[in-house]
Amino acid sequence: MKIVEFLSEKAVTANLKATDKEGIIRELVDVLAKAEGIRNKEELVRVLMSRESLGSTGIGQGVGIPHGKTNTVKKLTAAFGLCQQGVNFEALDGEPVHLFFLLVAPEDSAGPHLKGLARISRLLKDKYFRESLKQLTDEKAILKLIKEEDSKKP
């Protein structure tokens, strides 16, 4: 599975402004909702914040992958956001988070959901890729870099 199969091209932002976890999640939900025509944004925020209460999805090294399952979406879908200033996302390493992949799947889709999480994690393990993403300032450049990196890795 490749990221380009589920990352909505219109759901990429280089300019997240929020200064806390819920704010970041709300901004990402707004971006995804606009791109995918999702109506029930509050339900989506509730699902994602509920998942965060089980343990932070800030995986360390400046990366956060908030995710959840809800029937407000019909298929696995994702948004990407870059937060230049970094946010306390309660990451495992205690460092600020700059790179966010929001991943949402329908309730009954454990397989695609897990494959999507694994794919994102695999790509973001590469320090050079993470640092390159952090330097970008516009959505087209971010999307181009993600596609290039996605095509290199099996």
C-alpha positions in Angstrom: 0.0 0.0 0.0 1.3 3.4 -0.9 0.5 6.7 0.8 -0.7 8.2 -2.4 -3.5 5.7 -2.4 -5.1 7.3 0.7 -3.6 10.8 1.1 -6.0 13.2 -0.3 -4.0 15.7 -2.5 -6.2 18.5 -1.4 -5.7 17.6 2.3 -2.1 18.9 2.7 -1.2 22.0 4.6 2.2 23.6 5.3 0.9 26.0 7.9 -0.7 24.5 10.9 -1.2 27.3 13.5 -2.6 25.6 16.6 -0.5 25.5 19.7 -2.0 22.4 21.4 -3.0 18.8 20.6 -6.7 19.4 20.2 -6.1 22.5 18.1 -3.9 20.6 15.7 -6.4 17.8 15.4 -9.2 20.3 14.7 -7.1 22.0 12.0 -6.3 18.7 10.4 -9.9 17.6 10.5 -10.9 20.9 8.8 -8.4 20.3 6.0 -9.5 16.7 5.5 -13.2 17.6 5.7 -12.9 20.3 3.1 -10.9 18.0 0.8 -13.2 14.9 1.2 -16.6 16.5 1.8 -16.9 15.2 5.4 -19.8 16.8 7.1 -19.6 15.6 10.7 -16.4 17.2 11.8 -17.2 17.2 15.5 -17.8 13.4 15.4 -14.4 13.0 13.8 -12.7 15.2 16.4 -14.4 13.3 19.2 -13.1 9.9 17.8 -9.6 11.2 17.4 -9.4 12.8 20.9 -10.9 9.6 22.4 -8.0 7.7 20.7 -5.5 10.2 22.1 -6.9 9.6 25.6 -5.7 6.0 25.3 -2.1 7.2 24.6 -0.5 9.8 22.5 -0.1 9.2 18.8 3.0 11.4 18.9 5.5 8.7 18.0 8.7 10.7 18.5 11.3 12.3 16.3 8.9 15.2 15.6 6.1 13.0 14.2 2.4 12.6 15.2 0.0 10.2 13.5 -3.4 10.9 15.0 -5.8 8.2 13.8 -9.2 6.7 14.4 -12.0 4.7 13.0 -15.4 6.2 12.2 -18.2 5.8 9.7 -18.0 9.4 8.8 -15.6 8.2 6.1 -16.3 5.5 3.4 -12.6 4.6 2.8 -9.2 5.0 4.4 -8.2 8.6 4.0 -5.5 10.9 5.3 -4.4 14.5 5.6 -0.9 15.9 6.2 0.0 19.0 8.1 3.3 20.7 8.9 3.6 22.9 12.0 6.7 25.0 11.7 6.8 26.0 15.4 6.2 22.5 16.7 3.6 21.5 19.3 3.6 19.6 22.6 1.7 16.5 21.4 2.8 14.4 24.4 5.2 12.5 22.1 6.9 9.5 23.4 10.3 11.2 23.4 8.9 14.5 24.9 10.0 16.5 21.8 7.7 19.0 20.0 5.9 17.6 17.0 6.1 19.2 13.5 4.9 16.6 11.1 1.4 15.3 11.3 -0.4 12.5 9.3 -4.1 12.3 10.2 -5.4 8.9 9.3 -9.1 8.0 9.4 -10.7 4.7 8.4 -14.3 3.3 8.4 -15.2 1.3 11.5 -14.9 -2.2 9.9 -11.5 -1.7 8.1 -8.8 -2.9 10.4 -6.6 -4.2 7.6 -6.3 -1.0 5.5 -6.0 1.1 8.7 -3.1 -0.9 10.0 -1.4 -1.0 6.6 -1.8 2.8 6.3 -0.2 3.4 9.7 2.6 1.0 8.9 3.3 2.7 5.6 3.4 6.2 7.1 5.7 5.0 10.0 8.1 3.3 7.5 8.5 6.5 5.5 8.9 8.7 8.5 11.6 6.6 10.0 14.0 8.2 7.5 15.6 11.2 9.2 16.6 12.9 5.9 13.0 12.6 4.7 11.6 14.1 8.0 14.1 17.0 7.9 13.4 17.6 4.2 9.6 17.8 4.9 10.2 20.3 7.7 12.0 22.7 5.4 9.2 23.0 2.9 6.8 25.9 3.0 4.1 25.0 0.4 1.7 22.2 -0.2 2.8 21.3 -3.7 6.4 20.8 -2.7 5.3 18.7 0.3 3.1 16.5 -1.9 5.8 16.1 -4.5 8.3 15.0 -1.8 5.9 12.6 -0.2 5.2 11.0 -3.7 8.9 10.7 -4.5 9.7 9.1 -1.2 6.6 6.8 -1.4 7.7 5.6 -4.8 11.2 4.7 -3.6 10.2 2.4 -0.8 8.8 -1.0 -1.4 
